Amino acid sequence: MTTPHRTIAVGGIDTDVGKSYVTGLLARHLVQQGHTVTTLKLVQTGCQEMSDDIVLHRRLMEQPLSDFDRNGTTCPYLFPFPASPRLAARMAGVAIDLSVLDRSMSTLQDHFDWLLVEGAGGLMVPLDGRCRLLDYYAARRLPLVLVTSPRLGSINHTRLSLEAIKTRNIHLLGTVYNLFGDHPREIVQDTLAEIRQALADYNLAETVVIVPDIRESKTAGWAPLLASLC
């Protein structure tokens, strides 16, 4: 019996919050469970030739680059200017075509058990003149993993993200609390408590996966995050 593919969106409260590390580590976990897994970076800005994030995913998964990576299927839009997807595309003289993103997703779903779809920047960045990243996820009914952190501003950004998720009726699988970096213990503890309270306030999935600083460990308790999909 063929296992149906499962697709998860990975979004963050802001840029540089650790979405790529979380995507790669979650993919690594699924590979270790015996599944075929790949990742899709919808849009990458600020680099050329090959998506830096896809390279990072494969390194964390301990897998070589695939033909889908080399032919651009796993990152259909790559722009050199480090900006929002819409502006970076404009600077390159093109517009992002959502059907191109859909084709990449469909192709990868046909070849893998699991597909993790990583966006660019925060949830509300514009992809084109009408669609923002979270709207793209919502229209395709993708369950979402939200990545946050203890850095200053995270409480505000997390609550705003959760409100946007709730408004769009997106299935939130859980929140990933990324401890990468040097943060005062008091802020780490207080921010975590505030995030748990926010999830309860919005009546969203209260599953929180704590990801240690990757310089110390690549292990996290992913099972509760995936329970509703397995």
C-alpha positions in Angstrom: 0.0 0.0 0.0 1.4 3.4 -1.0 1.8 5.9 1.8 0.0 9.2 0.8 2.3 12.2 0.8 2.1 14.7 3.6 3.0 18.4 3.2 3.8 20.8 6.0 4.4 24.5 5.8 7.1 26.1 7.9 6.8 29.8 8.7 8.4 32.2 11.1 7.5 35.2 13.1 10.2 37.2 11.3 13.3 36.8 9.2 16.4 35.0 10.6 14.4 33.3 13.3 15.7 29.8 12.3 13.1 28.5 9.8 15.8 26.9 7.7 17.4 25.1 10.6 14.0 23.9 11.9 13.0 22.7 8.4 16.2 20.8 8.0 16.1 19.3 11.5 12.5 18.2 11.1 13.3 16.7 7.7 16.2 14.9 9.3 13.9 13.4 11.9 11.5 12.2 9.3 14.3 10.6 7.3 15.4 8.8 10.5 11.9 7.4 10.8 12.3 5.7 7.4 10.4 8.1 5.2 11.3 9.7 1.9 11.5 13.4 2.5 12.4 16.6 0.7 12.1 20.3 1.3 10.9 23.2 -0.9 12.1 26.8 -0.5 9.4 28.8 -2.3 11.5 31.9 -2.8 15.1 32.6 -1.7 16.5 36.2 -1.8 20.0 37.4 -1.2 21.9 34.6 -3.0 22.6 33.3 -6.5 23.0 30.0 -8.4 21.9 27.7 -5.6 19.6 28.2 -2.6 21.7 28.6 0.5 18.7 27.3 2.6 18.3 24.1 0.4 22.0 23.4 0.9 21.6 23.8 4.6 18.6 21.5 4.6 20.5 18.8 2.9 23.5 19.2 5.2 21.3 18.8 8.2 19.5 15.8 6.6 22.9 14.3 5.8 21.9 13.9 2.2 23.5 15.0 -1.1 21.9 17.5 -3.4 19.3 15.9 -5.6 18.4 16.4 -9.2 15.4 18.4 -8.0 17.8 20.7 -6.1 20.1 21.1 -9.1 17.3 21.8 -11.6 15.6 24.4 -9.4 12.4 22.4 -8.5 13.1 22.7 -4.8 13.7 26.5 -5.1 11.8 27.8 -8.1 12.6 31.5 -7.5 16.1 32.6 -6.5 17.0 36.4 -6.5 20.3 38.1 -5.6 18.8 41.2 -4.0 18.2 40.6 -0.2 14.6 41.9 0.2 11.0 40.8 0.4 10.1 38.2 -2.4 8.1 40.8 -4.3 10.8 43.5 -4.3 13.6 41.1 -5.0 11.6 39.7 -8.0 11.0 43.3 -9.2 14.7 44.1 -8.9 15.4 41.1 -11.1 12.8 42.2 -13.7 10.3 39.4 -13.1 7.1 38.7 -11.2 6.5 35.6 -9.0 4.0 33.3 -10.6 2.1 31.3 -8.0 1.4 28.5 -10.5 5.2 28.0 -10.7 5.3 27.4 -6.9 2.3 25.1 -7.2 4.0 23.0 -9.9 7.1 22.6 -7.8 5.0 21.5 -4.9 3.0 19.0 -7.0 6.2 17.5 -8.6 7.8 16.9 -5.2 4.6 15.5 -3.7 4.6 12.9 -6.4 8.1 11.7 -5.5 8.3 11.9 -1.7 6.3 10.8 1.3 6.8 14.1 3.1 7.4 17.6 1.8 8.3 20.5 4.0 7.6 23.9 2.5 9.6 26.9 3.8 8.7 30.4 3.0 10.9 33.6 3.1 10.9 36.1 5.9 7.8 36.4 8.1 4.3 35.2 7.5 3.0 38.4 5.9 5.7 39.1 3.4 4.3 39.8 -0.1 4.9 37.2 -2.9 3.2 39.3 -5.6 0.8 42.3 -5.7 -2.1 40.3 -4.1 -0.8 37.3 -2.2 1.2 37.2 1.0 3.0 34.1 2.2 0.4 33.2 4.8 -2.4 33.6 2.2 -0.6 31.2 -0.1 -0.4 28.6 2.7 -4.1 29.2 3.6 -5.4 28.8 0.1 -3.6 25.5 -0.2 -4.8 24.3 3.2 -1.3 23.5 4.4 -0.9 22.7 8.1 1.7 25.1 9.6 4.6 24.9 12.0 5.4 28.4 13.4 9.0 29.1 14.4 9.7 31.6 17.1 12.6 32.4 19.5 13.6 34.2 22.7 15.0 37.3 21.0 13.6 40.7 21.9 10.4 41.4 20.1 9.4 37.7 19.8 6.4 38.0 22.1 4.8 40.7 20.0 5.7 39.1 16.7 4.4 35.7 17.9 1.1 37.1 19.0 0.6 39.0 15.7 1.5 35.8 13.8 -0.9 33.7 15.9 -3.7 36.2 15.3 -3.1 36.1 11.5 -3.1 32.3 11.6 -6.3 32.2 13.6 -8.0 34.7 11.3 -7.2 32.5 8.3 -8.3 29.2 10.0 -5.0 27.6 9.3 -4.3 24.3 11.0 -1.4 25.1 13.4 0.5 21.9 14.2 2.5 23.6 16.9 5.2 26.1 17.7 8.9 25.6 17.6 10.9 27.6 20.2 14.4 28.0 18.7 17.0 28.6 21.4 19.9 29.4 19.0 21.9 32.4 20.2 22.8 33.9 23.6 19.7 35.0 25.5 19.3 35.8 29.2 17.7 32.9 31.1 15.0 35.2 32.4 14.0 36.2 28.9 14.0 32.6 27.6 11.7 31.5 30.4 9.4 34.5 30.3 9.0 34.4 26.5 8.2 30.7 26.6 5.5 31.3 29.2 4.1 34.2 27.1 4.0 32.0 24.0 2.2 29.2 25.9 -0.3 31.8 27.1 -0.8 33.2 23.6 -1.6 29.8 22.2 -4.2 29.2 24.9 -5.7 32.7 24.4 -6.2 32.0 20.6 -7.3 28.4 21.3 -4.6 27.1 19.0 -2.5 23.9 19.3 -0.5 24.2 22.5 2.3 21.9 21.3 5.6 23.6 21.8 8.8 21.9 20.6 12.0 23.3 22.1 14.9 23.2 19.7 18.3 23.5 21.5 21.1 25.7 20.1 22.2 23.7 17.1 25.8 24.2 18.2 25.0 22.0 21.2 22.5 19.4 19.8 20.4 18.5 16.7 17.9 16.6 18.8 14.3 17.7 19.6 11.1 16.0 20.5 9.3 16.3 17.2 6.7 13.5 17.7 3.9 15.6 19.4 4.1 18.1 16.5 3.4 15.3 13.9 0.9 13.3 16.0 -2.2 14.6 14.2 -0.7 13.8 10.7 0.6 10.3 11.4 
